[in-house]
């Protein structure tokens, strides 16, 4: 009789034990990760189940990790996790984390290149980018060009497309810059093919150089084609371009915020107060709008422009009118200083 009693009780106890374990496993899977803010979690290549458990324990991501291996045994599809760097969010459960690791949807980071920035500034931004493999340190311009798959005979200044780029952990800096270069090359070739006729450009680089000057002269979209027309008119008449941003670019890192008369008379390949025609390379990254303006300038007789003190410019066709506009601009600046005092 007792034997029959045990044969009944033992299976019941075993079922109860298994049921209790399955409940604990289910509760663990639904447990919220111990996060108060976004967290970047890296799972190294070759990490197994025990290794994942140890990482989660070391980084205090969850409690009751005793049940992790059991969960992965009961639901083996959750054990097919992939190495990578992942973004964990507050409120995420253990199951959701494991599904993320199985899906392999790695965290994406962003980096932004801004119109008007120089190549050097872009390289500095890349050098500070988190979770990136930095492979651009101490490269010569020629070595950098080779890294990006470009010709070593052409400066990379202006040949990167300004935008926000997304990347995953361990992306190389050169791979990201190559994307920016290829995008600009595609845009440049398309616009070059569709440019207006009769423009004084010998190559796509000339168009890019013109667009970079337009970019630096105004941030007002509606003015860009007009600014381009002034430079085009000057080129056609053999006049010097006389644009300050090229001088500033030639000064380089020693520029301190203002141009002196000495700067304007100092020889430099980029001093358009001295050289004839376009400078040898672009002077900054440039927007699609600036590129379009350089390819399709307005048809005007303007030869001069000066700031109007309100963010825009006054355009004139002769030196006398230009000098008058300059005087008016200086007067407005003086009045503004007096008012602020």
C-alpha positions as CSV (number, residue, x, y, z in Angstrom):
1,X,0.0,0.0,0.0
2,X,2.8,2.3,0.9
3,X,4.6,1.5,-2.3
4,X,1.5,2.5,-4.3
5,X,1.3,5.7,-2.3
6,X,5.0,6.6,-3.2
7,X,4.4,5.8,-6.8
8,X,1.6,8.3,-6.8
9,X,3.3,11.0,-4.7
10,X,6.7,11.0,-6.4
11,X,5.5,11.8,-9.9
12,X,3.3,14.5,-8.4
13,X,6.2,16.0,-6.6
14,X,8.4,15.8,-9.7
15,X,5.7,17.5,-11.8
16,X,5.4,20.2,-9.1
17,X,9.2,20.7,-9.1
18,X,9.3,20.9,-12.9
19,X,6.4,23.3,-12.9
20,X,8.0,25.4,-10.3
21,X,11.2,25.6,-12.3
22,X,9.4,26.5,-15.5
23,X,7.6,29.2,-13.6
24,X,10.9,30.6,-12.3
25,X,12.4,30.5,-15.8
26,X,9.4,32.3,-17.2
27,X,9.6,34.9,-14.4
28,X,13.3,35.4,-15.1
29,X,12.8,35.9,-18.8
30,X,10.2,38.6,-18.0
31,X,12.5,40.2,-15.5
32,X,13.4,43.9,-16.4
33,X,17.0,44.6,-16.9
34,X,18.7,46.6,-14.2
35,X,19.0,49.8,-16.2
36,X,18.2,53.4,-15.4
37,X,19.4,54.7,-18.7
38,X,20.5,53.6,-22.2
39,X,23.4,51.1,-22.0
40,X,25.8,49.9,-24.6
41,X,26.5,46.2,-24.3
42,X,29.3,44.5,-26.2
43,X,29.2,40.7,-26.8
44,X,32.7,39.6,-27.9
45,X,33.1,37.1,-30.8
46,X,33.2,33.5,-29.5
47,X,31.2,34.2,-26.4
48,X,29.2,31.1,-25.3
49,X,26.3,30.7,-22.9
50,X,28.4,30.7,-19.8
51,X,30.4,33.7,-21.1
52,X,27.1,35.6,-21.6
53,X,26.1,34.8,-18.1
54,X,29.4,36.0,-16.7
55,X,29.2,39.3,-18.7
56,X,25.6,40.0,-17.5
57,X,26.7,39.3,-13.9
58,X,29.9,41.5,-14.2
59,X,27.8,44.3,-15.6
60,X,25.0,43.8,-13.2
61,X,22.4,43.7,-15.9
62,X,20.0,41.3,-14.3
63,X,19.2,39.4,-11.0
64,X,18.6,35.7,-10.7
65,X,21.1,34.8,-13.4
66,X,21.0,31.3,-12.0
67,X,18.1,30.7,-14.4
68,X,19.8,32.0,-17.6
69,X,21.3,28.7,-18.7
70,X,18.0,27.0,-18.0
71,X,16.2,29.5,-20.1
72,X,18.6,29.0,-23.0
73,X,18.1,25.2,-22.6
74,X,14.3,25.4,-22.6
75,X,14.2,28.0,-25.5
76,X,17.3,27.1,-27.5
77,X,16.4,29.7,-30.2
78,X,17.4,32.4,-27.7
79,X,20.9,30.9,-27.5
80,X,21.8,31.7,-31.1
81,X,23.2,35.1,-30.2
82,X,25.6,37.0,-32.4
83,X,28.7,39.0,-31.4
84,X,28.3,42.7,-31.6
85,X,27.6,46.0,-29.8
86,X,24.0,46.5,-28.8
87,X,21.9,49.3,-27.4
88,X,20.0,48.2,-24.3
89,X,17.1,50.4,-23.1
90,X,15.4,50.9,-19.7
91,X,12.4,48.7,-19.4
92,X,13.8,46.0,-21.6
93,X,13.3,42.4,-20.3
94,X,15.9,39.6,-20.3
95,X,14.0,37.9,-23.1
96,X,13.9,41.1,-25.2
97,X,17.7,41.5,-24.7
98,X,18.3,37.9,-25.8
99,X,16.1,38.4,-28.9
100,X,18.1,41.5,-29.7
101,X,21.3,39.5,-29.5
102,X,19.8,36.8,-31.7
103,X,18.6,39.3,-34.3
104,X,22.0,40.8,-34.5
105,X,20.6,44.3,-34.7
106,X,23.6,46.2,-33.5
107,X,23.6,49.7,-32.0
108,X,24.1,52.5,-34.6
109,X,26.1,55.6,-33.8
110,X,26.0,58.8,-35.7
111,X,28.5,61.3,-36.9
112,X,27.8,64.6,-38.6
113,X,29.9,66.5,-41.2
114,X,28.7,70.1,-41.5
115,X,28.7,72.2,-44.7
116,X,31.6,74.7,-44.6
117,X,33.8,72.5,-42.5
118,X,37.3,71.7,-43.7
119,X,38.8,68.2,-44.3
120,X,40.9,68.7,-41.2
121,X,37.8,69.4,-39.1
122,X,36.2,66.2,-40.4
123,X,39.2,64.1,-39.5
124,X,39.1,65.6,-36.0
125,X,35.4,64.6,-35.7
126,X,36.2,61.0,-36.9
127,X,39.1,60.8,-34.5
128,X,36.7,61.5,-31.5
129,X,33.9,59.2,-32.7
130,X,33.1,56.5,-30.1
131,X,33.2,52.8,-30.9
132,X,35.0,53.4,-34.1
133,X,38.2,51.7,-35.3
134,X,40.5,54.6,-35.8
135,X,42.8,53.9,-38.8
136,X,43.5,57.4,-40.1
137,X,46.1,58.7,-37.6
138,X,49.2,60.3,-38.9
139,X,48.5,59.7,-42.6
140,X,49.9,61.9,-45.3
141,X,47.4,63.4,-47.8
142,X,48.6,60.8,-50.3
143,X,48.1,57.9,-47.9
144,X,44.7,59.2,-46.9
145,X,43.7,59.4,-50.6
146,X,44.7,55.8,-51.1
147,X,42.7,54.7,-48.1
148,X,39.6,56.4,-49.5
149,X,40.2,55.0,-53.0
150,X,40.8,58.4,-54.5
151,X,43.5,59.8,-56.8
152,X,46.6,60.8,-55.0
153,X,46.9,63.8,-57.4
154,X,43.8,65.5,-56.1
155,X,43.2,67.1,-52.7
156,X,40.4,65.5,-50.8
157,X,39.2,69.0,-49.6
158,X,35.6,69.4,-50.6
159,X,35.3,65.8,-51.8
160,X,33.3,64.6,-48.8
161,X,29.5,64.9,-48.8
162,X,28.3,66.7,-45.6
163,X,25.5,64.8,-43.8
164,X,24.8,62.7,-40.8
165,X,26.2,59.2,-41.2
166,X,25.3,56.1,-39.2
167,X,27.8,53.4,-38.3
168,X,28.1,50.3,-36.1
169,X,30.9,49.6,-33.6
170,X,34.3,48.8,-35.1
171,X,33.5,50.5,-38.4
172,X,36.8,52.0,-39.6
173,X,37.2,55.7,-40.0
174,X,38.3,55.2,-43.6
175,X,35.2,53.2,-44.4
176,X,33.0,56.0,-43.2
177,X,34.9,58.7,-45.1
178,X,34.9,56.5,-48.2
179,X,31.1,56.6,-48.1
180,X,31.1,60.4,-47.8
181,X,33.6,60.6,-50.7
182,X,31.7,58.3,-53.0
183,X,28.4,60.1,-52.3
184,X,30.0,63.4,-53.2
185,X,31.6,61.9,-56.3
186,X,28.2,60.6,-57.5
187,X,26.5,64.0,-56.8
188,X,29.3,65.9,-58.5
189,X,29.3,63.8,-61.6
190,X,25.6,64.1,-62.0
191,X,25.5,67.9,-61.6
192,X,28.6,68.3,-63.8
193,X,26.7,66.5,-66.6
194,X,23.7,68.8,-66.2
195,X,25.6,72.1,-65.7
196,X,24.7,75.2,-67.6
197,X,26.5,75.8,-70.9
198,X,29.4,78.2,-71.3
199,X,30.7,78.2,-67.8
200,X,34.4,78.8,-67.3
201,X,35.2,75.4,-65.7
202,X,37.8,73.1,-67.0
203,X,36.9,70.1,-64.8
204,X,34.5,68.9,-62.2
205,X,37.0,70.0,-59.6
206,X,36.7,73.6,-60.8
207,X,32.9,73.3,-60.2
208,X,33.5,71.9,-56.7
209,X,36.0,74.7,-55.9
210,X,33.5,77.3,-57.0
211,X,30.7,75.7,-54.9
212,X,33.0,75.7,-51.9
213,X,33.5,79.5,-52.2
214,X,29.7,80.0,-52.6
215,X,29.2,77.8,-49.5
216,X,31.5,80.0,-47.4
217,X,30.2,83.3,-48.6
218,X,26.5,82.8,-47.7
219,X,24.2,80.5,-45.9
220,X,21.1,81.9,-47.6
221,X,19.9,79.5,-50.2
222,X,18.3,82.2,-52.3
223,X,21.6,84.1,-52.6
224,X,23.8,81.3,-53.7
225,X,23.2,81.4,-57.4
226,X,23.6,85.2,-57.3
227,X,27.0,84.9,-55.5
228,X,28.1,82.3,-58.1
229,X,27.1,84.8,-60.8
230,X,29.5,87.4,-59.4
231,X,32.4,85.0,-59.4
232,X,31.5,83.7,-62.9
233,X,31.3,87.3,-64.2
234,X,34.7,88.1,-62.7
235,X,36.3,85.0,-64.2
236,X,35.0,85.9,-67.6
237,X,36.4,89.4,-67.4
238,X,39.7,88.3,-66.1
239,X,39.1,90.1,-62.7
240,X,40.6,88.6,-59.5
241,X,37.9,86.9,-57.4
242,X,38.9,88.7,-54.2
243,X,37.0,86.5,-51.8
244,X,38.0,86.5,-48.1
245,X,37.2,82.8,-47.3
246,X,40.0,81.7,-49.7
247,X,42.4,84.0,-47.9
248,X,41.3,82.6,-44.6
249,X,41.8,79.0,-45.8
250,X,45.3,79.9,-47.0
251,X,46.1,81.4,-43.6
252,X,45.2,78.1,-42.0
253,X,45.4,77.4,-38.3
254,X,47.1,80.7,-37.6
255,X,43.9,82.6,-38.5
256,X,42.5,84.4,-35.4
257,X,39.2,85.8,-36.6
258,X,40.0,88.8,-38.7
259,X,41.9,89.5,-41.9
260,X,44.5,92.2,-41.9
261,X,45.8,94.3,-44.8
262,X,49.0,92.3,-44.6
263,X,47.0,89.1,-45.1
264,X,45.5,90.4,-48.3
265,X,49.0,91.2,-49.7
266,X,50.8,88.1,-48.6
267,X,51.4,85.6,-51.4
268,X,49.5,82.4,-51.2
269,X,48.0,79.9,-53.7
270,X,44.7,80.7,-52.1
271,X,44.9,84.5,-51.9
272,X,42.4,85.4,-54.6
273,X,43.4,89.1,-54.1
274,X,46.7,88.1,-55.7
275,X,46.2,85.0,-57.9
276,X,44.2,84.9,-61.1
277,X,41.3,82.6,-61.4
278,X,40.2,79.9,-59.0
279,X,42.3,78.7,-56.1
280,X,44.0,75.3,-56.6
281,X,41.4,73.2,-54.5
282,X,38.1,73.6,-52.8
283,X,38.2,75.3,-49.4
284,X,35.6,73.4,-47.5
285,X,32.8,70.9,-47.6
286,X,29.9,72.1,-49.5
287,X,26.1,71.5,-49.7
288,X,24.1,70.2,-52.6
289,X,22.6,73.7,-52.9
290,X,26.0,75.4,-53.3
291,X,26.9,72.8,-55.9
292,X,23.7,73.4,-57.8
293,X,24.3,77.2,-57.6
294,X,27.8,76.9,-59.0
295,X,26.5,74.7,-61.9
296,X,23.5,77.0,-62.6
297,X,24.4,80.6,-61.6
298,X,22.0,83.4,-62.2
299,X,22.5,85.5,-65.2
300,X,23.4,88.9,-63.8
301,X,25.8,91.8,-64.4
302,X,26.9,91.9,-60.8
303,X,30.6,92.2,-60.1
304,X,30.6,93.0,-56.4
305,X,28.7,92.1,-53.2
306,X,29.0,93.1,-49.5
307,X,27.2,92.1,-46.4
308,X,24.1,94.1,-45.6
309,X,24.4,93.7,-41.8
310,X,21.2,91.5,-41.7
311,X,22.7,88.2,-42.8
312,X,22.3,88.9,-46.6
313,X,24.3,90.8,-49.2
314,X,24.0,93.9,-51.4
315,X,24.9,93.2,-55.0
316,X,26.3,95.9,-57.3
317,X,27.6,96.2,-60.9
318,X,30.3,98.8,-60.5
319,X,32.9,99.9,-58.0
320,X,31.3,103.2,-57.1
321,X,28.1,101.5,-56.1
322,X,30.0,98.8,-54.2
323,X,32.0,101.4,-52.2
324,X,28.8,103.1,-51.3
325,X,27.3,99.8,-50.1
326,X,30.5,99.2,-48.1
327,X,30.2,102.6,-46.4
328,X,26.6,101.9,-45.5
329,X,27.5,98.5,-44.1
330,X,30.2,100.1,-41.9
331,X,27.8,102.8,-40.7
332,X,25.3,100.2,-39.7
333,X,27.9,98.3,-37.8
334,X,29.0,101.5,-36.0
335,X,25.4,102.3,-35.1
336,X,24.9,98.8,-33.8
337,X,28.0,99.0,-31.6
338,X,27.0,102.3,-30.2
339,X,23.5,101.0,-29.5
340,X,24.9,98.0,-27.6
341,X,27.1,100.2,-25.5
